[in-house]
Every structure is written in C-alpha cells, then in structure tokens.
Amino acid sequence: MAWRPTQYLIEGELDNTHAGKVTGWMQFAGLKDKVTLDLEGNFHRDIRGAKIRFKGDAAGSEADAEDYMQGFAQHQTGKVGDMTAGLPPADYVSGYCYLEWYGHANGRVVIELEQAQVEVIGRPIPAIESAPISRAEQNRNMAEFLGGLAQELNIPNERAICVGGDRVVTADKRAANNRIRGMKLLPEEIRKVLPPLYSQDGKGGKAVAYLKLFTPDSSWTWRAVEGSPITDENGQEADFQFFGLVDGQFKELGYFNLSELESDRGPMGLPIERDLHWQPKTLEEIAPEMFKAEEGRIER
C-alpha cells in the first residue's frame, strides 16, 4: 500500500548535497502549506550529491485533492526509498523520475514524473565514485513497512508478509503484491472502457490500447487493447484475460491473464504496476515498425 499523490503535486525541491540526508519541500493541491521532508538516505547515483527541482500537473479538482491529501503529514520524516531521475547510469529505472520514501506518519509514498518535469541543480557525484543503492537495504525498508502494515491490520505473525531478496512469503502472494504496489491492476474505471475480447479485431494498427502495465525493475510492458472475464462452472469470475502488445525480449501480440500479472515479480522482487499516466494510444503509435504493412486485422 502506498500514497501516490503525483496528480496533486504542484512543485517541489529535494536536496541530497549532504551525504546520508535528503531534505526539501513539496507543494500539493489540497494542502494550504508546503510539505517538508527530512529523510535518511541518498539519491541513486544519477543525481546523488545534487538537488532536483520538479513541477507537477496538479490535475483534478481541489475538492478531490483535499479528500485524497487528508491525513498527509506536513512534515515527512523517515527513510529514503528509491529516488532517481532515471538518468544514466539508471541503477533503478530509466527515462522517468521515481521518488519514493518510507515516512513515519504515512508509510510508503511514491511520486512518478516525466524527465521533462525535473531539473537537476548542481553536479551529481560521478557514478564511479559512489556505490549503487543496496537492494538488500531497500528490501529491509520494504519489510519494515510491511511489518508495520501487518500489525495495523492485526495479521497473525504466521500470515504476515515477509520480504527477503527476491522472495515473498505470504498466505496469498497476489494479496501481498497488491499491498506492496498500492494499486489495482484492473480498476473499475478501466474495466468500463476496455473493449471485450475480439471487438477490435480487424482494426490492425488502429486498435487502441487502454491499459499499460509494467515491471518497475525491468523493461517488460503489457498494453491491453481488449479483455474479458474468465468464468468458472458456476458463472463466477475466476480470472480476467487480456489481449494486446507484450514488449519483453521482443514485441508481439498475445494473450495474458490478470492472475499471472498480479502474482509475478520482476528481477529485483518488485510486483508489476499500472501506469497511472497512460493515455489511450493506437498500436501503430506504440510500435509503428510492426504495422508498416497493414493487414487489416490483428493476428492472434
């Protein structure tokens, strides 16, 4: 579970010029005063030793912002998670900004921005002069967060979630992943707009992808153009099947199931997430090289 207030972010600044500390502020819609941060830890090597300034879109109504940000602490203390602008050497993600911390008041907080929204102030420490962020330490941070969550939920010790290396031990791995990612992969608003299976057949590259899922610790992505429930013998939904563009070792069109995506993890042990900023695009916009010779249908 995580706070994800990206859509209500107006602007902010974070400073890692003092080793082992990240300080700064953020302004959010729905909050009158700036949120200040005083965290233990460092940026990833692409921006370590520098400051970053960033601007958000602050989308959504003020009423929505006030409702969502209610209870968000004005002074955030705790530990730095993964904080990177996605620049070389891209130890964690590449191509976008990922700001994560584990606060004493609000637990895990994640903000994701485009690189164009971020300005690096000062010169980061050369990558060869500093070590990458320890994944073992980040796993411990996650484990501490999940342990606190288990206590708050009164989960018995034998059923609590434990993170270590690339393993997750839990009574329900899908439930554990949902708690870690802090989001649903298939929320109701996506179900309502996602066309049923075979409804875009014949459109070829003009077929529209309404949903993007991705592994935050690798380059795999899934873009769904269609989807329908899979029901059991009693007519109850047992799973959900998508059809769309899978970009992994290579790009291909194919089927994939919600249950598999909810359970799977990337090479660093992170669960698959949904791109909260995704806007529907045609397949030929996403992968024009696949649709140079338009065939008038989607090959299945």
C-alpha positions as CSV (number, residue, x, y, z in Angstrom):
1,M,0.0,0.0,0.0
2,A,1.3,3.4,-0.8
3,W,0.3,7.1,-1.1
4,R,0.6,8.1,-4.7
5,P,-0.1,11.9,-4.8
6,T,1.5,12.6,-8.2
7,Q,-1.6,14.0,-9.7
8,Y,-1.9,16.6,-6.9
9,L,1.8,17.7,-7.0
10,I,2.3,21.4,-7.9
11,E,6.1,21.7,-7.4
12,G,8.9,20.8,-5.1
13,E,12.6,20.6,-4.4
14,L,14.8,17.8,-2.9
15,D,18.4,18.2,-1.7
16,N,21.0,15.4,-1.3
17,T,24.1,17.6,-1.1
18,H,24.7,16.3,2.4
19,A,25.6,12.6,2.3
20,G,23.0,10.4,4.0
21,K,20.3,13.1,4.1
22,V,17.5,14.1,1.7
23,T,15.7,17.3,2.7
24,G,13.3,19.6,0.9
25,W,9.7,20.5,0.3
26,M,6.7,19.8,-1.9
27,Q,3.5,21.8,-2.6
28,F,0.3,19.8,-3.2
29,A,-3.1,20.9,-4.3
30,G,-5.5,20.4,-1.4
31,L,-2.9,21.4,1.2
32,K,-2.5,25.0,2.3
33,D,1.1,24.8,3.4
34,K,4.1,23.1,1.9
35,V,5.1,19.6,3.0
36,T,8.6,19.5,4.3
37,L,10.9,16.4,4.2
38,D,13.8,15.3,6.4
39,L,14.8,11.8,5.4
40,E,17.7,9.4,6.0
41,G,19.3,8.1,2.9
42,N,20.6,9.1,-0.6
43,F,19.5,9.5,-4.1
44,H,20.5,7.0,-6.7
45,R,23.8,7.7,-8.5
46,D,22.4,9.6,-11.4
47,I,21.5,12.6,-9.1
48,R,23.4,11.8,-5.8
49,G,25.0,14.8,-4.2
50,A,22.8,17.3,-6.1
51,K,19.4,19.0,-5.8
52,I,16.4,18.4,-8.0
53,R,13.5,20.8,-8.7
54,F,10.3,19.5,-10.2
55,K,6.9,20.6,-11.3
56,G,3.6,18.6,-11.3
57,D,0.4,18.9,-13.2
58,A,-1.9,19.2,-10.2
59,A,-4.7,17.6,-12.2
60,G,-8.1,17.1,-10.6
61,S,-10.4,19.3,-8.7
62,E,-9.4,21.0,-5.4
63,A,-12.2,19.0,-3.7
64,D,-10.7,15.7,-4.9
65,A,-7.2,16.9,-3.8
66,E,-8.4,17.8,-0.3
67,D,-10.1,14.5,0.1
68,Y,-7.1,12.5,-1.1
69,M,-4.5,14.5,0.8
70,Q,-6.4,14.5,4.1
71,G,-4.2,13.0,6.8
72,F,-0.9,13.5,4.8
73,A,1.7,14.8,7.3
74,Q,3.0,18.3,6.7
75,H,6.4,17.2,7.9
76,Q,7.7,13.9,6.5
77,T,10.4,12.1,8.4
78,G,11.7,8.6,7.7
79,K,13.9,6.8,5.2
80,V,14.6,7.4,1.5
81,G,13.4,4.6,-0.8
82,D,14.3,4.8,-4.5
83,M,14.9,8.4,-5.6
84,T,16.1,8.8,-9.2
85,A,15.6,11.0,-12.3
86,G,16.1,7.9,-14.4
87,L,19.3,9.3,-15.9
88,P,22.5,7.3,-16.7
89,P,23.7,5.0,-15.1
90,A,20.0,4.3,-14.4
91,D,20.5,1.9,-11.5
92,Y,16.8,1.6,-10.8
93,V,14.6,3.0,-13.7
94,S,15.4,4.6,-17.0
95,G,13.7,7.5,-18.7
96,Y,11.5,8.9,-15.9
97,C,11.7,10.2,-12.4
98,Y,10.7,8.0,-9.4
99,L,10.6,9.5,-5.9
100,E,9.9,7.0,-3.1
101,W,10.2,7.3,0.7
102,Y,9.1,5.5,3.8
103,G,7.6,8.0,6.2
104,H,6.9,7.6,9.9
105,A,3.5,9.2,9.5
106,N,2.2,7.9,6.2
107,G,4.2,4.9,5.3
108,R,5.3,4.4,1.7
109,V,4.9,7.4,-0.6
110,V,5.6,7.2,-4.4
111,I,5.7,10.1,-6.9
112,E,6.4,9.4,-10.6
113,L,7.2,12.2,-13.1
114,E,8.4,12.6,-16.6
115,Q,12.1,13.7,-17.0
116,A,11.0,17.0,-18.6
117,Q,9.4,17.9,-15.3
118,V,12.6,17.6,-13.4
119,E,15.6,19.9,-13.3
120,V,19.0,18.8,-11.7
121,I,20.7,21.6,-9.8
122,G,24.4,21.2,-9.2
123,R,26.7,18.4,-10.3
124,P,26.0,14.9,-9.0
125,I,28.8,12.8,-7.6
126,P,30.4,10.9,-10.5
127,A,28.9,7.4,-10.7
128,I,32.3,5.8,-10.5
129,E,32.9,7.4,-7.1
130,S,29.9,6.0,-5.3
131,A,28.3,2.6,-4.9
132,P,24.8,1.8,-6.1
133,I,21.9,1.8,-3.6
134,S,21.9,-1.5,-1.8
135,R,18.9,-3.6,-2.9
136,A,19.2,-5.6,0.4
137,E,18.7,-2.3,2.3
138,Q,15.7,-1.4,0.2
139,N,14.2,-4.8,0.8
140,R,14.7,-4.3,4.5
141,N,12.9,-0.9,4.2
142,M,10.0,-2.6,2.5
143,A,10.0,-5.4,5.0
144,E,9.8,-2.9,7.9
145,F,6.9,-1.1,6.1
146,L,5.0,-4.4,5.5
147,G,5.6,-5.5,9.1
148,G,4.0,-2.3,10.4
149,L,1.2,-2.8,7.9
150,A,0.6,-6.3,9.2
151,Q,0.5,-5.0,12.8
152,E,-2.0,-2.3,11.8
153,L,-4.2,-4.9,10.1
154,N,-3.8,-7.3,13.0
155,I,-2.5,-10.0,10.7
156,P,-1.2,-13.0,12.8
157,N,2.6,-13.5,12.6
158,E,2.2,-16.8,10.7
159,R,0.3,-15.0,8.0
160,A,2.3,-11.8,7.8
161,I,4.1,-10.7,4.7
162,C,7.9,-11.0,4.7
163,V,10.3,-9.7,2.0
164,G,13.8,-11.0,1.6
165,G,15.8,-10.9,-1.5
166,D,13.5,-11.8,-4.4
167,R,11.2,-14.0,-2.2
168,V,7.8,-13.2,-0.8
169,V,6.3,-15.4,1.9
170,T,2.6,-14.9,2.5
171,A,-0.6,-16.7,2.7
172,D,-1.6,-15.1,-0.6
173,K,1.1,-13.8,-2.9
174,R,-1.4,-11.9,-5.1
175,A,-2.7,-10.1,-2.0
176,A,0.9,-9.3,-0.9
177,N,1.7,-7.8,-4.3
178,N,-1.4,-5.7,-4.1
179,R,-0.4,-4.3,-0.8
180,I,3.1,-3.6,-2.0
181,R,2.1,-1.9,-5.2
182,G,-0.7,0.1,-3.5
183,M,-3.0,-0.1,-6.6
184,K,-5.3,-2.4,-8.5
185,L,-4.0,-3.5,-11.9
186,L,-7.6,-3.5,-13.3
187,P,-9.7,-0.9,-11.5
188,E,-13.4,-0.5,-12.4
189,E,-12.8,2.7,-14.5
190,I,-10.5,0.6,-16.8
191,R,-13.0,-2.3,-17.0
192,K,-15.7,0.1,-18.2
193,V,-13.7,1.4,-21.2
194,L,-11.7,-1.7,-22.1
195,P,-13.4,-3.4,-25.1
196,P,-14.2,-7.1,-24.8
197,L,-12.1,-9.7,-26.5
198,Y,-12.2,-9.8,-30.3
199,S,-14.1,-6.5,-30.5
200,Q,-11.1,-4.7,-32.1
201,D,-10.3,-7.5,-34.5
202,G,-9.9,-6.1,-38.0
203,K,-8.5,-2.7,-36.9
204,G,-4.9,-3.8,-37.1
205,G,-2.6,-0.9,-36.0
206,K,-5.6,1.3,-35.4
207,A,-6.6,-0.8,-32.4
208,V,-6.4,1.2,-29.2
209,A,-4.5,0.2,-26.1
210,Y,-6.4,1.4,-23.0
211,L,-4.2,-0.1,-20.3
212,K,-0.4,-0.2,-19.7
213,L,1.2,-2.5,-17.1
214,F,4.9,-2.7,-16.5
215,T,7.7,-4.1,-14.3
216,P,9.3,-1.1,-12.5
217,D,12.6,-3.1,-12.2
218,S,12.9,-4.3,-15.8
219,S,11.8,-3.3,-19.3
220,W,8.7,-5.6,-19.7
221,T,5.4,-3.9,-20.5
222,W,1.9,-5.1,-21.4
223,R,-0.5,-2.9,-23.3
224,A,-4.1,-4.2,-23.4
225,V,-6.4,-3.5,-26.3
226,E,-9.2,-5.9,-25.2
227,G,-10.2,-8.0,-22.2
228,S,-12.9,-10.2,-20.9
229,P,-13.6,-12.1,-17.6
230,I,-12.9,-15.8,-17.4
231,T,-15.8,-17.5,-15.5
232,D,-15.9,-20.8,-13.6
233,E,-18.6,-23.5,-13.9
234,N,-20.8,-21.5,-11.6
235,G,-20.6,-18.4,-13.8
236,Q,-18.4,-16.6,-11.3
237,E,-15.4,-14.6,-12.5
238,A,-12.3,-16.7,-11.8
239,D,-9.8,-14.6,-13.8
240,F,-9.5,-11.9,-16.5
241,Q,-7.9,-12.4,-19.9
242,F,-6.3,-9.6,-21.9
243,F,-5.2,-9.3,-25.5
244,G,-2.6,-6.8,-26.5
245,L,1.0,-5.9,-27.2
246,V,3.6,-7.5,-25.0
247,D,7.1,-5.9,-25.0
248,G,9.6,-8.1,-23.4
249,Q,12.5,-9.9,-25.1
250,F,10.8,-8.8,-28.3
251,K,7.4,-7.2,-29.2
252,E,4.5,-9.4,-30.0
253,L,0.7,-9.6,-29.8
254,G,-0.7,-12.1,-27.4
255,Y,-3.0,-13.1,-24.5
256,F,-2.1,-12.6,-20.9
257,N,-4.1,-13.2,-17.7
258,L,-4.7,-10.8,-14.7
259,S,-3.9,-13.5,-12.1
260,E,-0.4,-14.1,-13.6
261,L,0.4,-10.4,-13.6
262,E,-0.9,-9.9,-10.1
263,S,1.4,-12.7,-8.9
264,D,4.5,-12.2,-10.9
265,R,7.6,-10.2,-9.8
266,G,10.5,-8.6,-11.6
267,P,14.2,-9.4,-11.2
268,M,14.5,-7.2,-8.1
269,G,11.4,-8.7,-6.5
270,L,9.0,-5.8,-7.3
271,P,5.4,-6.5,-8.4
272,I,4.0,-5.4,-11.8
273,E,2.4,-2.0,-11.7
274,R,-0.1,0.0,-13.7
275,D,1.0,3.2,-15.5
276,L,-1.2,5.8,-13.8
277,H,-0.4,8.4,-16.5
278,W,-1.2,6.2,-19.5
279,Q,-3.4,7.8,-22.2
280,P,-5.0,5.5,-24.8
281,K,-2.9,5.1,-28.0
282,T,-3.2,3.1,-31.1
283,L,-0.9,0.1,-31.6
284,E,0.7,1.8,-34.7
285,E,1.6,4.8,-32.5
286,I,3.2,2.5,-29.9
287,A,5.0,0.2,-32.3
288,P,4.9,1.6,-35.8
289,E,7.5,-0.9,-37.0
290,M,5.0,-3.7,-36.5
291,F,2.3,-2.2,-38.7
292,K,4.2,-0.9,-41.8
293,A,2.4,-3.3,-44.0
294,E,-1.2,-3.0,-42.6
295,E,-3.1,-6.3,-42.9
296,G,-6.5,-5.0,-41.7
297,R,-6.7,-7.4,-38.8
298,I,-5.0,-8.3,-35.6
299,E,-3.1,-11.6,-35.8
300,R,-3.9,-13.8,-32.8
